[in-house]
Amino acid sequence: MAMSCAKPPAGCKRWTLTLLADAMVKLTDHDRLSGETVRRRLAENDLKPWRRDMWCIPRVDGEYVARMEDVLDLYAEAPDPERPLVCSHGD
């Protein structure tokens, strides 16, 4: 699953089912893996590597953790009608 969120191999614009299957064969003891098997595993986890707007965290570093903690702290606060929480979906 993590591989589908990583950069595709050099010379490729995006991951395909065949590329993912071939990469998994190299990393495992499998002799071969079908694109259909990869498709099912991606679907089970609602991953869509062919889309640009998928949710993937490229790396977890100090800045990411600090920002994550800020967001979690905000949502842990009790609701305040004087300070409503407004969420925005970025484009």
N, C-alpha and C positions, 0 to 999 in steps of 0.2 A: 504494500500500500504506500509506503514511504517513497518508493522508487517512482511511482506515478506522479508524485508531487515535486520530484527533483527535476533538474534540467535534463532535457533529452540528450542522447548521444551527439557528439560533434557531427555537424553536417545535417542534423535533423531539426526541423522547426518545432515539432511536438512529438510526444509519445504516440505510437499506434499500438494496437493490440498485439501485433506481430513483434514489434520491438520490445514491448514489455515481456512477452512470452519468451523471446530469445534471451533477454537479460536474466530472467528468472532461472532459466535452464543453466546458465553459467554460474549462478549463485547457489544452486541446490544440487541434490543428487538425481534430479529427474533427467531422463534421456531426452524428453521432449515435453512441451506444454502447448496446448492449443490456445489460439486467440479467444475461443469461446469460453474456456476455463477462466482466462484473465478477465473477460467481459463480465462473467457471473460474479467473480470476486469483487470487482470494482462496483458493480450494481448493488451487491450486498452491503457495501460500505458507502453507498451514494457518492462515489468518486467519479469525476468526469474530467480526465486529464486533457481531453481535447478542447475544453472550454478555457477561456482566459480568466474568467472570474471565479475560479474555484477557490476553496479555502485551503491554503497550505501555509505552513509556517516554515520559511526557508531556513532559519536558524534561531535557536533560543539563546539569546545573550543577555547581558545585564540590562540593556535598554528595554528589551522586550519584557523581561520580568518586572521591571519598574513600572512600565505602562500597564501591564496586566494587573499589578497590585493596585494601581490607581483606580482602574475600572472596577475591580472587585470591591474595593473599599467604598466606592460610590454606591454600588448596588446593595451593600450591606447596611447602609444608613436607613433609618426609619423614614417612611414617607413624610414629607412636609408640604402641606398645601400652599405655604408661602413661597416654597422653592420647588416647583414641579420639575420632575426629571424628564427632559426632552431628549428623545433618541432620534438620530438622523442616520439614514442609510446613504452612505457616500456613493457617488457615481464613479 
